[in-house]
Amino acid sequence: MLIIFLLSPISSSLLKFYEGTKRLYSSNENLIVINNNGLWFMENTNYGFNIIRADTISDNNFSKLKNVIIYNLDQDFNF
């Protein structure tokens, strides 16, 4: 349990560093990742970020996503 309390702030700080560095060198503001956990899509908005997660893609052109969850974060990565 102690490990969770120690790693959570560290991982949050690393995420902030990564996002800041990515913004400096990337012309694309969106990030898409497909892995065993599903589809993850991040987009910048005027007020922060949206992280969209879907378990599966049921169509090859990404028109149908299943079990979609949308996380809204502010500029400081708070929900």
Contact map, one row per residue, 1 for C-alpha under 8 A:
1111100000000000000000000000000000000000000000000000000000000000000000000000000
1111110000000000000000000000000000000000000000000000000000000000000000000000000
1111111000000000000000000000000000000000000000000000000000000000000000000000000
1111111100000000000000000000000000000000000000000000000000000000000000000000000
1111111110000000000000000000000000000000000000000000000000000000000000000000000
0111111111000000000000000000000000000000000000000000000000000000000000000000000
0011111111100000000000000000000000000000000000000000000000000000000000000000000
0001111111110000000000000000000000000000000000000000000000000000000000000000000
0000111111111000000000000000000000000000000000000000000000000000000000000000000
0000011111111100000000000000000000000000000000000000000000000000000000000000000
0000001111111110000000000000000000000000000000000000000000000000000000000000000
0000000111111111000000000000000000000000000000000000000000000000000000000000000
0000000011111111100000000000000000000000000000000000000000000000000000000000000
0000000001111111110000000000000000000000000000000000000000000000000000000000000
0000000000111111111000000000000000000000000000000000000000000000000000000000000
0000000000011111111100000000000000000000000000000000000000000000000000000000100
0000000000001111111110000000000000000000000000000000000000000000000000000000000
0000000000000111111111000000000000000000000000000000000000000000000000000000000
0000000000000011111111100000000000000000000000000000000000000000000000000000000
0000000000000001111111110000000000000000000000000000000000000000000000000000000
0000000000000000111111111000000000000000000000000000000000000000000000000000000
0000000000000000011111111100000000000000000000000000000000000000000000000000000
0000000000000000001111111110100000000000000000000000000000000000000000000000000
0000000000000000000111111100000000000000000000000000000000000000000000000000000
0000000000000000000011111110000000000000000000000000000000000000000000000000000
0000000000000000000001111111100000000000000000000000000000000000000000000000000
0000000000000000000000101111100000000000000000000000000000000000000000000000000
0000000000000000000000000111111000000000000000000000000000000000000000000000000
0000000000000000000000100111111000000000001100000000000000000000000000000000000
0000000000000000000000000001111100000000111100000000000000000000000000000000000
0000000000000000000000000001111110000001111000000000000000000000000000000000000
0000000000000000000000000000011111000011110000000000000000000000000000000000000
0000000000000000000000000000001111100011100000000000000000000000000000000000000
0000000000000000000000000000000111111111000000000000000000000000000000000000000
0000000000000000000000000000000011111110000000000000000000000000000000000000000
0000000000000000000000000000000001111100000000000000000000000000000000000000000
0000000000000000000000000000000001111110000000000000001000000000000000000000000
0000000000000000000000000000000001111111000000000000111100000000000000000000000
0000000000000000000000000000000111101111100000000001111110000000000000000000000
0000000000000000000000000000001111000111110000000011110000000000000000000000000
0000000000000000000000000000011110000011111000000011100000000000000000000000000
0000000000000000000000000000011100000001111100001111000000000000000000000000000
0000000000000000000000000000111000000000111110001110000000000000000000000000000
0000000000000000000000000000110000000000011111011100000000000000000000000000000
0000000000000000000000000000000000000000001111111100000000000000000000000000000
0000000000000000000000000000000000000000000111110000000000000000000000000000000
0000000000000000000000000000000000000000000011111000000000000000000000000110000
0000000000000000000000000000000000000000000111111100000000000000000000011111100
0000000000000000000000000000000000000000011110111110000000000000000000011110100
0000000000000000000000000000000000000000011110011111000000000000000001111000000
0000000000000000000000000000000000000001111000001111100000000000000001111000000
0000000000000000000000000000000000000011110000000111110000000000000111100000000
0000000000000000000000000000000000000111100000000011111000000000000111000000000
0000000000000000000000000000000000000111000000000001111110000000111110000000000
0000000000000000000000000000000000001110000000000000111110000000111100000000000
0000000000000000000000000000000000000110000000000000011111000000111000000000000
0000000000000000000000000000000000000010000000000000011111110111110000000000000
0000000000000000000000000000000000000000000000000000000111110111110000000000000
0000000000000000000000000000000000000000000000000000000011111111100000000000000
0000000000000000000000000000000000000000000000000000000011111110000000000000000
0000000000000000000000000000000000000000000000000000000000111110000000000000000
0000000000000000000000000000000000000000000000000000000011111111100000000000000
0000000000000000000000000000000000000000000000000000000011111111100000000000000
0000000000000000000000000000000000000000000000000000000011100111110000000000000
0000000000000000000000000000000000000000000000000000011111100111111100000000000
0000000000000000000000000000000000000000000000000000011111000001111100000000000
0000000000000000000000000000000000000000000000000000011100000000111110000000000
0000000000000000000000000000000000000000000000000001111000000000111111000000000
0000000000000000000000000000000000000000000000000001110000000000001111100000000
0000000000000000000000000000000000000000000000000111100000000000000111110000000
0000000000000000000000000000000000000000000000000111000000000000000011111000001
0000000000000000000000000000000000000000000000011110000000000000000001111100001
0000000000000000000000000000000000000000000000011110000000000000000000111111111
0000000000000000000000000000000000000000000000111000000000000000000000011111111
0000000000000000000000000000000000000000000000111000000000000000000000001111110
0000000000000000000000000000000000000000000000010000000000000000000000001111110
0000000000000001000000000000000000000000000000011000000000000000000000001111111
0000000000000000000000000000000000000000000000000000000000000000000000001111111
0000000000000000000000000000000000000000000000000000000000000000000000111100111
